[in-house]
Amino acid sequence: MQAFEATNFYFDQAAKQLDLTDNMRTLMITADRELRVEVAIELDSGQIGNFIGYRIQHDNARGPFKGGLRYHPHVDSDEARSLASLMTWKTAVVDLPFGGGKGGMNCDPNKLSRGELERLTRKFVQQIHDFIGPDKDIPAPDVGTDGQVMAWIMNEYTKYHGFHPACVTGKPVDFHGSAGREAATGYGIAIVTREMLARQQKVIRGTTFAIQGYGNVGSNTARFLHQQGGKILAVSDAYGAITNPEGIDIPALDKHVAVNRKVVGFNGGDASTNEQLLTMPVDVLIPAALGGVFDAAMAKAVQAKLVIEGANGPTWPDADAVFNAREIPVVPDILANAGGVIVSYFEWVQNLQHFRWTLEQVQREEETKLVQSFDKMYELAQRKGISMRTAAFMIGISRVGRARVLGGM
């Protein structure tokens, strides 16, 4: 099953609950626009590098398209369609005035120099600048991109359209970004985890966690959970995993990663693998790497009591069915990792107002948004006797559908 097919499977489950007509279903799953561009740059070696860039603009019924730009060798049109669709439902389920978009560049940023990465980014903007902007489509960081890449995007966009810092979010704080944006997704996952544990009469302190992925999302999630007394028994990245049955010293691990760029080799834990991490007997498992982590076989092997989806699309439909059958609650990605787009919204608002919020205000407003959205999703799931994923999709689809109808076809 391809990623876009999996997303539409989850959409259909919710659409059946809502008695959505076939015409409305087709209207809502079909992207408004799909861009595919060739980006050619001169590499440091003097050779020409040819790359393919994508931007899928899925739905803007509720506001400008919004979603990240991913630089990764697996980027293709199907993945971008899936992620753009997920962004539509994500922005709707947390009630932001945005639609959904996604895209990126098929490349390996780890094999590009800083100069090559900048040239690639600027050339990409040259190809798509007429289709993005503060009232059209607002990109943000994703896998393989960061605040520096967003700063280059803003600078290049300015050459064509003048000073518009709201054209992109996730920028460095010193370059019109927002306090709290870099850590926003991890902070949000910690909040959602707290809320879900509270429904089970539990708290973060003393709860055991395994976190797959130690990039921006996974590392910030680990920090916030550790600060609240959570025991992080295992973390991993693309190079391997480490475990410690007494709990990993996250501040010490951060110092190690800052020097070595990977968790492997940290002397405060034993070497392990990503696969072993996913099947550890912990209270909470948080996949925070790439999508497609759980198939049916892996879902059967999971020993965690709760899954919080930090990554986008980590669970295939057959795995979701296994989790449901095993009565392992799964907090879906379109709510669990929505903290990033929530604070992107705050950054966009600050840029439009040319006014800066404090970190305390940003985090307070992010928490309010997430708690309200979680409450609505959880209450609907309990009342209808459905999974939290289906409930989240139902809320998102309903809001987008109403906007479509009210705005006219």
N, C-alpha and C positions, 0 to 999 in steps of 0.2 A: 504494500500500500504506500502510495506517495503522500507527502506531507499535506498537500492541499485536499486530497481525498479524505484524509483523516480529519482535518478541520471541518469539512463539509459533513462528515458522519456525525460529529458532535452537534453541528448546526441542525441537522435533520432530527436528531433526538429531541431537541428543544422545540423545533418547528412543529413536530407532531403534537406535543403537549399544548401548543398554542393554536392548533388547527389552522396553520398557515396555508394559504392556497398555493398551488403549483406556480402560478404566475408571480406571486409575491416572493416565493422562495427563489425562483430564477433571478428575479430582479435584485434580490439582496445578496446573493452569493457571487454575482458577476462583477468583476472589477470595472470601474469607470474608465480607467486608462492604464495601459501597460507600456512602459518605455524600456527599450533595449538599445544601448549605445556601445559603439566600439571606442575604446580609449587607448590611444597609442602615445607612448612617451619615450623619450630617449633615456636609456638606463645609464648608470654610471660607467659601465663598460664601453659605452658608445653604441651598443646594439639597440634595436628598437623593441620595446616591450609592448605587446598587444593584449589588452584586457577587455572583458565584457562587463559593462555596468547595467544595473537594473533599477527601475523605480516603478513599483506597482501602486497605483492609487485606487484603493478599493471602494471607499464610500465616503462622501462628504455631506450627507444629509443633515448632520448635526453640527458641522463646522469644517474648518480646513482639514485636509488629510494630515495625519500625524503618525510618525513612526521612525524607527532607527535606520541607520545605514550600517550594513555588516560587511566587513572585509574578511573574506574567508574562502578557501578553495572549494567549499561545497555550495557556495552561493550560485543559485540558478533561478530560472523563472518560476518553477514549481514551489520551491521553498519560499521565494518572495511573495507569491500569491497567498500561500498559507499564512505567513506571518502578517501580511497586510490585512487579511480577513480577521485574524485574531486581534489586531489592533482596533479594528472597528468595534468589535464586541467589548474589548477591554476599556476603551475610552467611554463607551456607553454604560457599562456596568458600574463604573465609578462616577458617572454623570458629569463628564467633562464636555465642553463645547467643541469637540473635535470629531473627525472621522478617522479612518484607518489607512495607513500607507506603510510601505516597507521597501527596502531595496538594498543595494550594496554593490560590491565589486568582487568578481571572481579573481581572487589573488591570494597570495600568502604574505601578509604584512611582515611576518618574521624574516622573510627573505628579501625584503626591500630596505634600502637605506632610508634615512630620514628625508634626504633630498628627493629620492624616488617617490616616497610616499606623498610628499607635498605636491610634486608635479602631477602625480596620478589624481590626487584629490582636486586640484585646481582644474585639470583638464576635464574631469567628470562634471564639475560645476559648469564649465563652459558649455557642456552638452545639454544640461538640463535646467539651466537657470531660469528660462522662461516658464517652466512648469512648477517651480517651487517659490516660496515666499511667505511672509507672515500671514497673508490672508488666502493662500492657496494650498501649500504643502510645506510642513515644517519638519525637516529631518532632525535626528538626534543620534547619540552614540549607540552602538550595539557591539556585538562580538568583533574584535579586531580594530575598533575605532575608539577614540577618546576625546577629551576636551580639546587637545591640540588640533585634531582633524576637524573638529567643529569650528575652531577659530579660523582655520584656513578656508573653510566653506564660507563663513560669514565675510571674510576679507575679500574673497573672489566675487561673491555675490554683490558686494558693495560697489565693485568696479562697474557693474552693469546697471544697478538700480539705486545707488546712493546708500546712505546710512540707514540700515534696517536690521538692528541686532536681533529682532524677533524672527528673522528668517530661519533660524536654526537654534536649537536648545542643547544643553549639555556643554556649553562653553566654559572655559576657565573663569573663575570668579573675577579675576583681574581683567577679563576681556568680556564684560557684560554678562557673565554667567550669574547663577544664583547660589547663594549659600545653601549647603545641604543637598545639592543635586547629585554630586558624585556618589554619595552614600545612600541616596534616596531609595533605591530598589532594595538593598539589604536592610535598611531601617524599616521599610514597609513589610518585608517578609517577617521580621522579628515581631512587629505589631500584630500581623495576621496570626502568627504562631501563638502569641499570647492569647488572642481572642479565641482561637480554636481550643487551646488547652483549657481555657476557663470553662468552655462548654462541657468539658470532661472532668470538671472539678480538680484541675491540675494547675500548676504554675511553672514558669520557666526554670526557676531555681531548683536544681537537683535533677531536672529532666535531662536525658541523654540524647545526643544528636550525632548524626553522620551527615556530612555535607560534601556532595560531589561537585567539584569545581571550586577553584580558589582564585578566580579572577575578581573583577570588581564586585559582582553580585555575591559570590560565595564568601569572599573575605570579609566584606562589610557585614553580611549576615552573621558570620562567626563572631565578629567583634561585638555586635550588639547583644547577641545571645550570651556570650561569655561575660559581658558587663553585668548582665542580669542574673548571673549565677548558673547559667546552663552549662552542662558538661559536654564539651565537644570531644567525642571519642575518636572520630576519624574525619580527615579531610583529604581531598585529592585534587590533582590537576592533570594536564595532558601527559605528564611524565610518570605518574604513579600516585600512590596513596601512602599516608602514614596513620598509625593508630596508637592510642594509649588508653588502656582501660581505666586509668585514673583521671583522664581528661587532659587534653592538650593545652599547654600554656600558649594561648593565642598571641599575646604581645611578644613573646619570645619567638614564636613562629613568624610573625610579621617581620621581625628584624632579620631572620634567616632568609625569608623570601626577598626582602629588599636587596640583599647582597647576591643571592644565588639565583633569583628569578624563578624558583620552583620549590615545592614543598619537600621534594625528595632530598634526603641527606640530613634532615633536621634531627638532631640527636635527642629530642624530647619525645620521640615516638618510634615505633617499629615500622619497617617497610611493609607495604601491602599493595593491593591492586584496586583499580576502580571496581572491578566485578565483586571482589570480596567486600568492599565498602558497602555496596548496594544491598548486600544480604546480611549485614551485621544485625544482631539482636539489640536494636536501640529503640527508644521511645518514638523518635521523630527522624525521618529520612528526608533530606532536602536535596533534590537534584537541581543543581545550579550551574550546569555546563551547557551543552548543546541539546538539541531535541532528539527524539527517537531513542531514549535510553531504555524504556521499559517495553518489552514485548511480552507475550503471554508467559513464556518460560521464565523470564526474569521476575515477572510479577508474582509467580507462584513461589519463587525462592526468597522473596522479600520477607524479612522477619520484623520489620518496624511496625509499630502500632498506628502510625499516622504518617502521611506523605504530604509535604508542602511543596508545590511546584514552583521553584525559583527560576527555572529555565523556561523558555518558550517551547511548547509542544513536546515535553519529555515522554509522554505516555501515549502509546498506540492504542486504538480502540479495543483490540483483543486483550491488552493488558488492563485497560480500564474495566472491562467486564470481569476480569479475574479479581481486581481489587474490590469491586462491588460485591462479588460473590463471597469473598473472604471477609467482608465487612471491615475493610481497612479504609478509613476516611481519607479522601484526597481533596485538598484545597486546590482548586484549579489555577493554572497559570494566569488566566485573564483577570483574576482578582489578586492572587498571592503576590505577583511581581509587578502590580500596577503602581507601586510607589514611585517608580522612575518617571512614568508619564504624568503622574499627578504633579510632581515637582517640576517637570518640564512645562506643564501648564502654568505653574506659578512663575517660572522664569519668563515665559512668553508674556504674561500679564505685566510683570515688572518692566520688561523691555518696552512694551507698548506705553506704559505710564512714565517711563524714564525715572523710575523710583526703585530703591533697593529695600528689600525686607531683611529682617534679622534672621539668623539661623533658628532662634527659638520660635519665631512666628511661622517660618516654613515648616518646621517639624510639627508644631502644634496643628497647623492646618492639614498637613499630610495625615496625621493620626486621626483627626476628625473625619476626613473623607473616607479613609480605609475602614474605620470602625463602623460608620454608618452603612457603607456598602456591604461589609461583611454581615452585619445584622440582617439586612434585607435578604441577602443570598441564603443565609443559614435558616432564617424563618421560613422562606419559601420552600427550601429543600425539606424541612421538617413537616410543614403543612401538607405538601404534595406527596411525601414519601418518595422523593427522587434524590439523585446524587447532587452534590453541590455543584458539579460541573454543569449538569443540565439546568439547574436553577440559575447559575450565573449567565449561561447562554440565553435563557428565557428572558431575563431582565434586560440584557443587552439588545437582543432582537426586538423586544417590545418597544424599547425607546427609539431605536433606529426606525422601526416600522411606523411608529406614530409620526416621527419627523418626516418620513417619506410621504405619508398621507397628507399631513397638514401642509407641507410645502408644495404638494401637487406633483404629478408625475412629470 
